[in-house]
């Protein structure tokens, strides 16, 4: 399947990152890179310039996904950031929504959710 869009996956849990990588490739996305800490995420995103970023809120280290989004915003203001988080508590969701995300998905994410979020028709 030919890739229509590219993505960088920012996730600190290795198993979830691999699941999202496989799911992304299965629906035709080109995975350009992954990161599990904020500094690495900023570098990977700016170097690869993807169409989408799948962003976890909680990352390794002292910065989170919103910090990453704010760091790349000046260089890539039109980047579509899709938060994929297990944090459904109101304070976490308020922090995410204040960043004006393209989409917010709550884990566990299934193929239908990911397709809808990136605009690929559901089979």
Beta strands, then each sheet from edge to edge (+ up, - down):
strand 1: 6-10
strand 2: 30-35
strand 3: 52-55
strand 4: 80-85
strand 5: 103-106
sheet 1: 2+ 1+ 3+ 4+ 5+
end
